[in-house]
Amino acid sequence: MLSVAIGNYPHTRLLKERLAGSKNFDFVEVSPITKAFAQMVRQGTYDISEMALVTFLQAKAFGKPLVLIPAAVAARSQEVSLIKLAKNESIRGPADLQGKRIGVRAYSQTTGAWVRGILKESFGIAPEQVHWTTFEDPHVAEYSDPAFATRAKPGSALLDMLRSGDLDAIIVGNDKPADADLADVYPDAEAAGREFTRKHGFVPVNHVLVAKQSVVDAQRDLLLEFWAAVKAAWKDTPSTGSLPIGRAAIEPSVALALNYISAQSMLPRPMTEADIWAGLPAGF
């Protein structure tokens, strides 16, 4: 039996429902699912797990025995994650962020890495030209934040520091607050997200699936059974239209994320796409 840690979304709930009667898979509930990422990287707690894309790329670079299963669990436009106080007129758009103070849950957070890559690509703002404040350790213990990132005092909260004026902008995830006092940094964040997709041809991937190398080596038949169920569940869930599945579909997003974090000096060594996909067996 394979232990599986995946969050609850329409497509994953369908997957869990369809495999509920199987003796081959044990779905472990972890809330929030982000807690499973460090457990998987550091202890190999599960056989299969959801994982943030940047966490996987860093883990692979540090030699963790993980294999990328080519299915996006979550993907979204990143521009909507960058918010400020509505009254802050010193920031009229992303180009004004140079030299500003930006808070992010963890420097290695995938959304943050996407945002930094976009800021550099579209506005020429390098990561070191921003004062970063972080609140959590990376999932990959071997990675350390850059020298220009400062850890917030214990007990500090991202949104509280924005409201108090200690931060000029923050990067949030799916828990974006609905508050009239807050505003997107982008004048039209939705349009900016659509422009990214038009330019690059995909919606950026945030979370993927990974398996332990030992599972690939010793229990490939079960992994292929799981993969077939994943493909069927994603296909049968209408809301997964923007989620790439299959190596050819997910590869562009993975490749750009690799380029972004390589440029941000977030890896201990250069990595190629062959390195990323090492261990993936035939049939995927």
Summary of the structure (lengths in Angstrom):
residues: 284
radius of gyration: 18.9
end to end distance: 20.4
largest distance: 58.2
contacts: 912
relative contact order: 0.22
helix: 42%
strand: 18%
